[in-house]
Amino acid sequence: MTSLIIDNADAQRPEVGGKIVTGPTISLLTVAVENFRMPNGFASVEDSILARDMQNVLKIDLGFSLFFNVVQPDSAFIADFAKGNMNLDDWIYLGAQMLVSGRIEREADGILFTADVTDVARNKNVYSHDFVGEPQNYRYIMHRAASDILYNLTGEEGSYFSKIVYSSNASGHPEIWSCDFDGFAPTQITRDNNIAIIPAWSNDCQKVYYTSYKNNNPDLFVYDIAQKKVANFSARAGINSGGLTSPDGQYIAATLSVGGDAEIYLLDLTGRILKRLTFSKMIDTAPSWAPTSREIAFTSDRTGLPQVYITDTEGLNTRRLTFQGDYNDQPAWSPKGDLVAYTSRERDGFQIYTVNVVDGTTLKLTYDGSNEGASWSPDGLHLIYASSNGGDYKLMVMDYNGMNKRQYDTPGNCKTPRWSRNIK
């Protein structure tokens, strides 16, 4: 479990701060978000809608962080809230510790958004900052505001500037797509007109590695986001998949079958093989880096059925990690380093678990439908995964402990999502 504790030691931040630590309970910082205003009132319906939409995005962003409990006015306060007549005593009654206020001003073709945070009990402003942008990019402005508020109150960065890549057949066949961390702005990346699957970000988030069958073989390609160009990365005979960059940016872990069976290899950034890491006579696949860049989790059926194993970058000290269940695959190592998420086959479909890399304890995170292919947010507090209840697979996100599941409205049959680092 987690708890949020108040920490006043950091003089560089406001007097209220917090961080997630191991503890017996969950105690979040309770915040309320006032209706956003314009200095002279709303000049148009468009301004009113913009203010409402911006407020909603900020509320959702703050709640997504897991450090804040965003309170809403109950029925006794709805009228006052709608008119902007709530006072600090009202917010105290509702349990708010912090009150977030927002002011919007039109400036030529742009907007100036000012965010203020008030410590309700002490009636003291603990945060104020201006953000400038274009009205059509209001979501990004609110992500910036949420990120800055989170950092100044807790010292944490969150995942607001991260993106997600995944495979979707929305164009008619599987291609690689991307979306924002919250599922908005789904965008098709590749146009291979063939099967494109299993994407992975480069360390600097400027490239996406993926496997495509456009040359009648599962080859690894790399897509340069800035140049919008695709290059072949590994076209060896047989399987070429994985394409995971080490957290330190020096190596690529990939599954190749150049020796006959699928094994894990270490490649440099040009695609040249540096070393082979696994040597079983069975299939070794699905590599996932530890945050230290010194170990890799992978799937192997060397004992007869797929299980998750760990090896180091010398191919030594290999050990089995999962023992519960007879079919475990798709490991994903948390950026915090303590947990590995994986997909386990059960009677009615696939479900997602985590396993502690130290003591081997497991936690089942999903129960309904079929769920697979989890990937961690950069702060290690959320998982993106593919879920189906009999129809197409859709992207779902949940907290690290399986709570707060919600579906993203991304088109097509969506599989194998991968979360990026924060991109600024």
Helices and strands as residue ranges (DSSP letters): E 2-6, E 18-22, E 29-33, H 45-64, E 68-70, G 75-77, H 78-83, H 88-93, E 98-107, E 110-119, E 124-133, G 135-137, H 138-154, E 163-168, E 175-180, E 187-188, E 196-201, E 207-212, E 219-224, E 229-234, E 240-245, E 252-256, E 263-267, E 273-276, E 284-289, E 295-300, E 307-312, E 319-320, E 328-333, E 339-346, E 349-356, E 362-364, E 370-376, E 382-388, E 394-399, E 406-407, E 414-419
